[in-house]
């Protein structure tokens, strides 16, 4: 599916504080603006402190007059972590798309033995109740391959572009990343975007 034929695309990004969710949303918006697209960004709830639940919205297109994505209207749910993805699955529209980073980051309650983390099978089963369009990526593996685990959000940026659901190009995204970070991080971040793009665009063309 080409993003060029879409009027407005609603994206919800869910993750944990410290993973770079807010930075991803900002760079995605910056890429859209640089490509002459109308865009709105919002942080629904959560705190950006390390370990806290964070949710951002990005709306791209002429009808994006505000940042709110109502439940059941997201075209794409981007999850930085399996359980964090599941938390926001009600935002997805019928037959919408889920982009899921499979790397697990256990919440404090699980680490302390106060709760149990569901199995990947259980999580996928719940997600499938909302949509069959689930695309998995081990973003941490690709981030490390790019040169730093901290580039996980840039892997997810590339993956979002790789879905073809937005009107944005990989080159425009890399240019935004290059201008947003220190020169010394450019090779790692650019490589992370490339790897995420390659992995998901490959899945979408199957």
Residue pairs with C-beta under 8 A, 6 or more apart in sequence:
1 164
1 165
2 164
3 9
3 164
3 165
3 166
3 167
3 168
4 167
6 61
6 75
6 165
6 167
7 61
7 62
7 63
8 59
8 60
8 61
8 62
8 63
8 64
9 59
9 60
9 61
9 75
9 76
9 165
9 166
9 167
10 57
10 59
10 69
10 73
10 74
10 75
10 76
10 93
11 28
11 57
11 58
11 59
11 60
11 69
11 74
11 75
11 76
11 77
11 78
11 160
11 166
12 44
12 55
12 56
12 57
12 69
12 74
12 76
12 77
12 78
12 88
12 91
12 92
13 21
13 24
13 25
13 55
13 56
13 57
13 58
13 78
13 80
14 21
14 53
14 54
14 55
14 77
14 78
14 79
14 80
14 81
14 84
14 85
14 87
14 88
15 21
15 54
15 79
15 80
15 81
15 84
16 50
16 51
16 52
16 53
16 54
16 80
16 81
16 84
16 105
16 107
17 46
17 47
17 48
17 49
17 50
17 51
17 52
17 53
17 54
18 48
18 49
18 50
18 51
19 54
19 80
19 81
19 105
19 152
19 153
20 150
20 152
20 153
20 154
21 48
21 54
21 55
21 56
21 80
21 153
22 43
22 48
22 54
22 56
23 153
24 56
24 78
24 153
24 154
24 156
24 157
25 41
25 43
25 56
25 57
25 58
26 41
26 180
27 157
27 173
27 176
27 177
27 180
28 41
28 58
28 157
28 160
28 168
28 173
29 39
29 40
29 41
29 58
30 176
30 180
31 168
31 172
31 173
31 175
31 176
32 38
32 39
32 58
32 60
32 166
32 167
32 168
33 39
34 172
34 175
34 176
35 167
35 168
35 169
35 172
37 60
37 61
37 167
37 168
38 60
38 61
38 62
38 64
39 58
39 59
39 60
39 64
40 57
40 58
40 59
40 64
40 65
40 66
40 67
41 56
41 57
41 58
41 59
41 67
42 56
42 57
42 66
42 67
42 68
43 54
43 55
43 56
43 57
44 55
44 56
44 57
44 69
45 53
45 55
46 52
46 53
46 54
46 55
47 54
48 54
51 107
51 108
53 84
53 87
55 88
57 67
57 68
57 69
59 66
59 67
59 69
60 166
60 167
60 168
61 167
69 91
71 90
71 91
72 90
72 91
72 92
72 93
72 94
73 91
73 93
74 91
74 92
74 93
74 96
75 93
75 96
75 97
75 165
76 96
76 97
76 98
76 99
76 160
76 163
76 165
77 85
77 88
77 89
77 91
77 92
77 96
77 97
77 98
77 99
78 99
78 156
78 159
78 160
79 85
79 86
79 88
79 98
79 99
79 100
79 101
80 101
80 105
80 139
80 152
80 153
80 156
81 101
81 103
81 104
81 105
82 100
82 101
82 102
82 104
82 120
82 123
83 104
83 107
83 117
83 118
83 123
85 98
85 100
85 101
85 123
85 127
86 118
86 123
86 126
86 127
89 98
89 126
89 127
89 130
90 130
92 98
92 130
92 131
94 130
94 131
95 131
95 132
95 133
96 130
96 131
96 133
97 131
97 133
97 134
97 135
97 163
97 165
98 127
98 130
98 131
98 133
98 134
98 135
99 135
99 137
99 156
99 159
99 160
99 163
99 200
100 127
100 134
100 135
100 136
100 137
101 137
101 138
101 139
101 140
101 152
101 155
101 156
102 120
102 136
102 137
102 138
102 139
103 138
103 139
103 140
103 141
103 152
104 117
106 117
107 115
107 117
109 115
110 116
110 117
124 134
127 134
128 134
135 159
135 163
135 200
135 203
135 204
137 155
137 156
137 159
137 196
137 199
137 200
139 152
139 155
139 156
139 159
139 196
140 149
140 152
142 155
142 192
142 195
142 196
142 199
143 149
143 150
143 151
143 152
143 154
143 155
143 192
145 191
145 195
146 154
146 155
146 188
146 189
146 191
146 192
146 195
147 187
147 188
147 191
147 192
148 185
148 188
148 192
151 188
151 189
151 191
151 192
152 192
154 177
154 188
154 189
154 192
154 193
154 196
155 192
155 193
155 195
155 196
156 196
157 173
157 177
157 192
157 193
157 196
158 170
158 173
158 192
158 193
158 194
158 195
158 196
158 197
158 198
158 200
159 196
159 197
159 199
159 200
160 166
160 196
160 200
161 168
161 169
161 170
161 173
161 193
161 196
161 197
162 170
162 196
162 197
162 198
162 199
162 200
162 201
162 202
162 204
163 200
163 201
163 204
164 201
164 204
170 193
170 194
170 197
173 193
174 190
174 193
174 194
177 186
177 189
177 190
177 193
178 186
178 189
178 190
181 189
